[in-house]
């Protein structure tokens, strides 16, 4: 291999690496500015009077409803022997939903 070939391969490799770094830097900058753009779009939507996609908070839940929800979560936790510190996920299967409806 000649010296010219070695230099051209080295330059090509360094160019590819620096192009990748440059594109990565641009991606980081774009992701950093993304929340600001969402905030501007939301403000623009509020100013124009278009309805927001999320629902307004409803009335506070009663003590009985909160008690029922807490009881159901505790029963699910005990039935499925969830380990301490792990997340409790209630899976809904098609067979369960058919029997309820």
Beta strands, then each sheet from edge to edge (+ up, - down):
end
